[in-house]
Amino acid sequence: MNVQVEPTGNAIEESVDLAYEICNRVFRKVPERIRDEQKL
């Protein structure tokens, strides 16, 4: 068995989780900005 498989899989999983978290934070603010621009 390749010893690198498990650490690589864990790193990929952590990267995907981080990407989802970043996207959620960014896109959560989009509706707020749209509402703020509509008020102007």
PDB file of N, CA, C and O in Angstrom:
ATOM      1  N   MET A   1       0.847  -1.199   0.000  1.00  0.00           N
ATOM      2  CA  MET A   1       0.000   0.000   0.000  1.00  0.00           C
ATOM      3  C   MET A   1       0.882   1.248   0.000  1.00  0.00           C
ATOM      4  O   MET A   1       1.910   1.296   0.675  1.00  0.00           O
ATOM      5  N   ASN A   2       0.477   2.224  -0.743  1.00  0.00           N
ATOM      6  CA  ASN A   2       1.232   3.472  -0.833  1.00  0.00           C
ATOM      7  C   ASN A   2       0.961   4.317   0.413  1.00  0.00           C
ATOM      8  O   ASN A   2      -0.191   4.615   0.726  1.00  0.00           O
ATOM      9  N   VAL A   3       2.010   4.694   1.110  1.00  0.00           N
ATOM     10  CA  VAL A   3       1.871   5.451   2.360  1.00  0.00           C
ATOM     11  C   VAL A   3       1.368   6.868   2.094  1.00  0.00           C
ATOM     12  O   VAL A   3       0.782   7.495   2.976  1.00  0.00           O
ATOM     13  N   GLN A   4       1.594   7.373   0.884  1.00  0.00           N
ATOM     14  CA  GLN A   4       1.207   8.753   0.558  1.00  0.00           C
ATOM     15  C   GLN A   4      -0.293   8.910   0.310  1.00  0.00           C
ATOM     16  O   GLN A   4      -0.804  10.029   0.340  1.00  0.00           O
ATOM     17  N   VAL A   5      -0.993   7.827   0.072  1.00  0.00           N
ATOM     18  CA  VAL A   5      -2.408   7.928  -0.318  1.00  0.00           C
ATOM     19  C   VAL A   5      -3.253   8.560   0.772  1.00  0.00           C
ATOM     20  O   VAL A   5      -4.033   9.468   0.486  1.00  0.00           O
ATOM     21  N   GLU A   6      -3.125   8.115   1.996  1.00  0.00           N
ATOM     22  CA  GLU A   6      -3.973   8.637   3.074  1.00  0.00           C
ATOM     23  C   GLU A   6      -3.694  10.107   3.380  1.00  0.00           C
ATOM     24  O   GLU A   6      -4.644  10.887   3.443  1.00  0.00           O
ATOM     25  N   PRO A   7      -2.432  10.529   3.576  1.00  0.00           N
ATOM     26  CA  PRO A   7      -2.194  11.958   3.828  1.00  0.00           C
ATOM     27  C   PRO A   7      -2.650  12.843   2.662  1.00  0.00           C
ATOM     28  O   PRO A   7      -3.163  13.941   2.877  1.00  0.00           O
ATOM     29  N   THR A   8      -2.461  12.364   1.434  1.00  0.00           N
ATOM     30  CA  THR A   8      -2.894  13.148   0.274  1.00  0.00           C
ATOM     31  C   THR A   8      -4.408  13.273   0.266  1.00  0.00           C
ATOM     32  O   THR A   8      -4.943  14.350   0.002  1.00  0.00           O
ATOM     33  N   GLY A   9      -5.097  12.181   0.554  1.00  0.00           N
ATOM     34  CA  GLY A   9      -6.566  12.215   0.610  1.00  0.00           C
ATOM     35  C   GLY A   9      -7.053  13.174   1.683  1.00  0.00           C
ATOM     36  O   GLY A   9      -8.013  13.914   1.468  1.00  0.00           O
ATOM     37  N   ASN A  10      -6.396  13.166   2.837  1.00  0.00           N
ATOM     38  CA  ASN A  10      -6.783  14.087   3.912  1.00  0.00           C
ATOM     39  C   ASN A  10      -6.542  15.532   3.510  1.00  0.00           C
ATOM     40  O   ASN A  10      -7.358  16.406   3.802  1.00  0.00           O
ATOM     41  N   ALA A  11      -5.423  15.788   2.840  1.00  0.00           N
ATOM     42  CA  ALA A  11      -5.119  17.150   2.407  1.00  0.00           C
ATOM     43  C   ALA A  11      -6.145  17.633   1.389  1.00  0.00           C
ATOM     44  O   ALA A  11      -6.584  18.782   1.439  1.00  0.00           O
ATOM     45  N   ILE A  12      -6.523  16.757   0.471  1.00  0.00           N
ATOM     46  CA  ILE A  12      -7.535  17.131  -0.533  1.00  0.00           C
ATOM     47  C   ILE A  12      -8.866  17.424   0.147  1.00  0.00           C
ATOM     48  O   ILE A  12      -9.538  18.401  -0.184  1.00  0.00           O
ATOM     49  N   GLU A  13      -9.242  16.578   1.095  1.00  0.00           N
ATOM     50  CA  GLU A  13     -10.506  16.781   1.802  1.00  0.00           C
ATOM     51  C   GLU A  13     -10.510  18.110   2.558  1.00  0.00           C
ATOM     52  O   GLU A  13     -11.502  18.839   2.540  1.00  0.00           O
ATOM     53  N   GLU A  14      -9.397  18.419   3.220  1.00  0.00           N
ATOM     54  CA  GLU A  14      -9.302  19.694   3.941  1.00  0.00           C
ATOM     55  C   GLU A  14      -9.349  20.872   2.979  1.00  0.00           C
ATOM     56  O   GLU A  14      -9.950  21.901   3.288  1.00  0.00           O
ATOM     57  N   SER A  15      -8.718  20.731   1.816  1.00  0.00           N
ATOM     58  CA  SER A  15      -8.730  21.811   0.825  1.00  0.00           C
ATOM     59  C   SER A  15     -10.139  22.051   0.300  1.00  0.00           C
ATOM     60  O   SER A  15     -10.557  23.195   0.119  1.00  0.00           O
ATOM     61  N   VAL A  16     -10.869  20.965   0.057  1.00  0.00           N
ATOM     62  CA  VAL A  16     -12.245  21.096  -0.429  1.00  0.00           C
ATOM     63  C   VAL A  16     -13.111  21.758   0.625  1.00  0.00           C
ATOM     64  O   VAL A  16     -13.915  22.634   0.306  1.00  0.00           O
ATOM     65  N   ASP A  17     -12.955  21.349   1.887  1.00  0.00           N
ATOM     66  CA  ASP A  17     -13.725  21.962   2.972  1.00  0.00           C
ATOM     67  C   ASP A  17     -13.427  23.457   3.071  1.00  0.00           C
ATOM     68  O   ASP A  17     -14.334  24.266   3.263  1.00  0.00           O
ATOM     69  N   LEU A  18     -12.161  23.814   2.940  1.00  0.00           N
ATOM     70  CA  LEU A  18     -11.775  25.220   3.006  1.00  0.00           C
ATOM     71  C   LEU A  18     -12.369  25.994   1.836  1.00  0.00           C
ATOM     72  O   LEU A  18     -12.838  27.119   2.010  1.00  0.00           O
ATOM     73  N   ALA A  19     -12.353  25.401   0.653  1.00  0.00           N
ATOM     74  CA  ALA A  19     -12.929  26.061  -0.523  1.00  0.00           C
ATOM     75  C   ALA A  19     -14.416  26.310  -0.331  1.00  0.00           C
ATOM     76  O   ALA A  19     -14.914  27.388  -0.657  1.00  0.00           O
ATOM     77  N   TYR A  20     -15.134  25.312   0.202  1.00  0.00           N
ATOM     78  CA  TYR A  20     -16.564  25.503   0.470  1.00  0.00           C
ATOM     79  C   TYR A  20     -16.779  26.627   1.477  1.00  0.00           C
ATOM     80  O   TYR A  20     -17.681  27.448   1.312  1.00  0.00           O
ATOM     81  N   GLU A  21     -15.968  26.664   2.501  1.00  0.00           N
ATOM     82  CA  GLU A  21     -16.115  27.696   3.526  1.00  0.00           C
ATOM     83  C   GLU A  21     -15.884  29.091   2.931  1.00  0.00           C
ATOM     84  O   GLU A  21     -16.624  30.028   3.228  1.00  0.00           O
ATOM     85  N   ILE A  22     -14.861  29.217   2.099  1.00  0.00           N
ATOM     86  CA  ILE A  22     -14.574  30.512   1.462  1.00  0.00           C
ATOM     87  C   ILE A  22     -15.729  30.922   0.559  1.00  0.00           C
ATOM     88  O   ILE A  22     -16.173  32.070   0.598  1.00  0.00           O
ATOM     89  N   CYS A  23     -16.214  29.991  -0.253  1.00  0.00           N
ATOM     90  CA  CYS A  23     -17.334  30.300  -1.155  1.00  0.00           C
ATOM     91  C   CYS A  23     -18.569  30.718  -0.366  1.00  0.00           C
ATOM     92  O   CYS A  23     -19.253  31.673  -0.733  1.00  0.00           O
ATOM     93  N   ASN A  24     -18.847  30.010   0.706  1.00  0.00           N
ATOM     94  CA  ASN A  24     -20.018  30.351   1.521  1.00  0.00           C
ATOM     95  C   ASN A  24     -19.893  31.748   2.102  1.00  0.00           C
ATOM     96  O   ASN A  24     -20.871  32.495   2.138  1.00  0.00           O
ATOM     97  N   ARG A  25     -18.700  32.110   2.558  1.00  0.00           N
ATOM     98  CA  ARG A  25     -18.510  33.451   3.123  1.00  0.00           C
ATOM     99  C   ARG A  25     -18.643  34.522   2.054  1.00  0.00           C
ATOM    100  O   ARG A  25     -19.241  35.570   2.297  1.00  0.00           O
ATOM    101  N   VAL A  26     -18.095  34.273   0.884  1.00  0.00           N
ATOM    102  CA  VAL A  26     -18.147  35.264  -0.194  1.00  0.00           C
ATOM    103  C   VAL A  26     -19.572  35.431  -0.690  1.00  0.00           C
ATOM    104  O   VAL A  26     -20.071  36.553  -0.782  1.00  0.00           O
ATOM    105  N   PHE A  27     -20.235  34.319  -1.012  1.00  0.00           N
ATOM    106  CA  PHE A  27     -21.551  34.405  -1.636  1.00  0.00           C
ATOM    107  C   PHE A  27     -22.653  34.740  -0.651  1.00  0.00           C
ATOM    108  O   PHE A  27     -23.746  35.127  -1.064  1.00  0.00           O
ATOM    109  N   ARG A  28     -22.392  34.601   0.641  1.00  0.00           N
ATOM    110  CA  ARG A  28     -23.376  35.009   1.641  1.00  0.00           C
ATOM    111  C   ARG A  28     -23.512  36.528   1.632  1.00  0.00           C
ATOM    112  O   ARG A  28     -24.585  37.054   1.928  1.00  0.00           O
ATOM    113  N   LYS A  29     -22.436  37.236   1.297  1.00  0.00           N
ATOM    114  CA  LYS A  29     -22.459  38.696   1.303  1.00  0.00           C
ATOM    115  C   LYS A  29     -23.024  39.282   0.019  1.00  0.00           C
ATOM    116  O   LYS A  29     -23.374  40.461  -0.013  1.00  0.00           O
ATOM    117  N   VAL A  30     -23.122  38.481  -1.045  1.00  0.00           N
ATOM    118  CA  VAL A  30     -23.597  38.992  -2.336  1.00  0.00           C
ATOM    119  C   VAL A  30     -25.008  39.555  -2.236  1.00  0.00           C
ATOM    120  O   VAL A  30     -25.227  40.683  -2.679  1.00  0.00           O
ATOM    121  N   PRO A  31     -25.986  38.827  -1.674  1.00  0.00           N
ATOM    122  CA  PRO A  31     -27.341  39.406  -1.581  1.00  0.00           C
ATOM    123  C   PRO A  31     -27.373  40.709  -0.784  1.00  0.00           C
ATOM    124  O   PRO A  31     -28.137  41.618  -1.110  1.00  0.00           O
ATOM    125  N   GLU A  32     -26.543  40.803   0.262  1.00  0.00           N
ATOM    126  CA  GLU A  32     -26.502  42.036   1.046  1.00  0.00           C
ATOM    127  C   GLU A  32     -26.007  43.195   0.188  1.00  0.00           C
ATOM    128  O   GLU A  32     -26.555  44.295   0.256  1.00  0.00           O
ATOM    129  N   ARG A  33     -24.986  42.958  -0.607  1.00  0.00           N
ATOM    130  CA  ARG A  33     -24.444  44.027  -1.459  1.00  0.00           C
ATOM    131  C   ARG A  33     -25.437  44.423  -2.529  1.00  0.00           C
ATOM    132  O   ARG A  33     -25.547  45.603  -2.862  1.00  0.00           O
ATOM    133  N   ILE A  34     -26.165  43.455  -3.077  1.00  0.00           N
ATOM    134  CA  ILE A  34     -27.179  43.762  -4.096  1.00  0.00           C
ATOM    135  C   ILE A  34     -28.260  44.641  -3.480  1.00  0.00           C
ATOM    136  O   ILE A  34     -28.696  45.618  -4.089  1.00  0.00           O
ATOM    137  N   ARG A  35     -28.694  44.289  -2.263  1.00  0.00           N
ATOM    138  CA  ARG A  35     -29.714  45.098  -1.588  1.00  0.00           C
ATOM    139  C   ARG A  35     -29.200  46.499  -1.310  1.00  0.00           C
ATOM    140  O   ARG A  35     -29.926  47.478  -1.479  1.00  0.00           O
ATOM    141  N   ASP A  36     -27.932  46.597  -0.879  1.00  0.00           N
ATOM    142  CA  ASP A  36     -27.359  47.910  -0.593  1.00  0.00           C
ATOM    143  C   ASP A  36     -27.266  48.765  -1.854  1.00  0.00           C
ATOM    144  O   ASP A  36     -27.510  49.970  -1.804  1.00  0.00           O
ATOM    145  N   GLU A  37     -26.914  48.148  -2.984  1.00  0.00           N
ATOM    146  CA  GLU A  37     -26.818  48.904  -4.242  1.00  0.00           C
ATOM    147  C   GLU A  37     -28.191  49.345  -4.723  1.00  0.00           C
ATOM    148  O   GLU A  37     -28.319  50.410  -5.327  1.00  0.00           O
ATOM    149  N   GLN A  38     -29.215  48.550  -4.466  1.00  0.00           N
ATOM    150  CA  GLN A  38     -30.564  48.907  -4.897  1.00  0.00           C
ATOM    151  C   GLN A  38     -31.102  50.083  -4.093  1.00  0.00           C
ATOM    152  O   GLN A  38     -31.955  50.826  -4.579  1.00  0.00           O
ATOM    153  N   LYS A  39     -30.617  50.261  -2.875  1.00  0.00           N
ATOM    154  CA  LYS A  39     -31.069  51.369  -2.036  1.00  0.00           C
ATOM    155  C   LYS A  39     -30.547  52.703  -2.545  1.00  0.00           C
ATOM    156  O   LYS A  39     -31.150  53.749  -2.300  1.00  0.00           O
ATOM    157  N   LEU A  40     -29.410  52.662  -3.264  1.00  0.00           N
ATOM    158  CA  LEU A  40     -28.790  53.926  -3.727  1.00  0.00           C
ATOM    159  C   LEU A  40     -29.584  54.594  -4.797  1.00  0.00           C
ATOM    160  O   LEU A  40     -29.195  55.656  -5.283  1.00  0.00           O
TER     161      LEU A  40
END
